[in-house]
Amino acid sequence: MISQYIAYCRVLDMQVKKFGRTKKAIEETIGICSDKDILREYLEAHRKEVVDIMTQLYDREREMKLYVKEKENEAARKSTLEAIKKLMKKLKMSAKEAMDFLEISPKDQKTYLPMLKKG
């Protein structure tokens, strides 16, 4: 049973490399494993459940990656905002001068300006 589960995981890894973490990869894995008699009875009896669980796992992983990325972006914005404020205070630069010094794009400068006015 364990060797079949390991074989299933290997097939899944190959399909994920081919199709990404998608329902297509899961369906292909189930098809290949059934053809090769790897967990055939279980996969055929619980196909929908396996697809649902694997899809949920991939969705959670995707959500977690998005959450982490957003937190990283938030931290970067906060750090940049603090750098702008320090330049303004220590070197008596205007907001525009500080952002130009930090090579912040004009588009991003429009984002930071209201934040600088708040505090």
C-alpha positions as CSV (number, residue, x, y, z in Angstrom):
1,M,0.0,0.0,0.0
2,I,2.8,2.4,0.9
3,S,4.7,1.6,-2.3
4,Q,1.6,2.3,-4.3
5,Y,1.1,5.7,-2.5
6,I,4.7,6.6,-3.3
7,A,4.1,5.6,-6.9
8,Y,1.0,7.8,-6.9
9,C,3.0,10.7,-5.6
10,R,5.6,10.3,-8.2
11,V,3.0,10.3,-11.0
12,L,1.4,13.3,-9.4
13,D,4.7,15.1,-9.3
14,M,5.3,14.4,-13.0
15,Q,1.8,15.7,-13.9
16,V,2.2,18.8,-11.8
17,K,5.5,19.5,-13.7
18,K,3.6,19.1,-16.9
19,F,0.3,20.9,-16.1
20,G,1.0,22.9,-12.9
21,R,-1.1,22.5,-9.8
22,T,-4.3,22.1,-11.7
23,K,-7.4,19.9,-11.9
24,K,-6.0,18.6,-15.2
25,A,-2.9,17.3,-13.4
26,I,-5.0,15.6,-10.8
27,E,-7.3,14.0,-13.4
28,E,-4.3,12.8,-15.5
29,T,-2.7,11.3,-12.3
30,I,-5.8,9.4,-11.5
31,G,-6.0,8.1,-15.1
32,I,-2.4,7.1,-15.3
33,C,-2.5,5.4,-11.8
34,S,-5.7,3.5,-12.7
35,D,-4.1,2.3,-16.0
36,K,-1.0,1.2,-14.1
37,D,-3.0,-0.5,-11.3
38,I,-1.7,2.0,-8.7
39,L,-4.3,2.5,-6.0
40,R,-6.9,1.6,-8.8
41,E,-9.7,0.4,-6.5
42,Y,-9.4,3.4,-4.2
43,L,-9.1,6.0,-6.9
44,E,-12.0,4.6,-8.8
45,A,-14.2,4.4,-5.7
46,H,-13.2,7.8,-4.4
47,R,-12.3,9.7,-7.6
48,K,-14.5,12.8,-6.8
49,E,-13.3,13.0,-3.3
50,V,-9.6,12.7,-4.3
51,V,-10.1,15.5,-7.0
52,D,-11.9,17.7,-4.4
53,I,-9.3,17.3,-1.7
54,M,-6.4,17.8,-4.1
55,T,-8.0,20.9,-5.6
56,Q,-8.6,22.3,-2.1
57,L,-5.0,21.7,-1.2
58,Y,-3.8,23.5,-4.3
59,D,-6.3,26.4,-3.7
60,R,-5.0,26.8,-0.1
61,E,-1.4,26.7,-1.3
62,R,-2.2,29.4,-3.9
63,E,-4.0,31.5,-1.3
64,M,-1.1,31.2,1.1
65,K,1.3,32.3,-1.5
66,L,-0.8,35.3,-2.4
67,Y,-1.1,36.2,1.3
68,V,2.6,36.0,1.8
69,K,3.2,38.1,-1.3
70,E,0.8,40.7,-0.1
71,K,2.5,40.8,3.3
72,E,5.9,41.2,1.6
73,N,4.6,44.0,-0.6
74,E,3.0,45.7,2.5
75,A,6.3,45.5,4.3
76,A,8.2,46.9,1.3
77,R,5.7,49.8,1.0
78,K,6.1,50.5,4.8
79,S,9.9,50.4,4.5
80,T,9.9,52.7,1.5
81,L,7.5,55.1,3.2
82,E,9.8,55.3,6.2
83,A,12.9,55.9,4.0
84,I,11.0,58.8,2.3
85,K,10.1,60.3,5.7
86,K,13.7,60.0,6.9
87,L,15.1,61.7,3.9
88,M,12.5,64.5,4.2
89,K,13.3,65.0,7.9
90,K,17.1,64.5,8.0
91,L,18.0,66.0,4.7
92,K,15.1,68.5,4.5
93,M,14.0,67.1,1.2
94,S,10.6,67.6,-0.3
95,A,8.5,64.4,-0.8
96,K,9.2,64.7,-4.5
97,E,12.9,65.0,-4.0
98,A,13.1,62.1,-1.6
99,M,11.1,59.8,-3.9
100,D,13.2,60.9,-6.9
101,F,16.4,60.2,-4.8
102,L,15.0,56.7,-4.0
103,E,14.2,56.2,-7.7
104,I,10.5,55.6,-7.1
105,S,8.5,55.6,-10.3
106,P,6.1,58.4,-11.0
107,K,3.2,56.0,-10.8
108,D,4.3,54.8,-7.3
109,Q,5.0,58.3,-6.2
110,K,1.3,59.0,-6.7
111,T,0.6,56.2,-4.3
112,Y,3.0,57.4,-1.6
113,L,2.0,61.1,-1.7
114,P,-1.3,60.6,0.1
115,M,0.4,58.4,2.7
116,L,2.9,61.1,3.4
117,K,0.2,63.7,3.9
118,K,-1.5,61.5,6.5
119,G,1.4,61.4,8.8
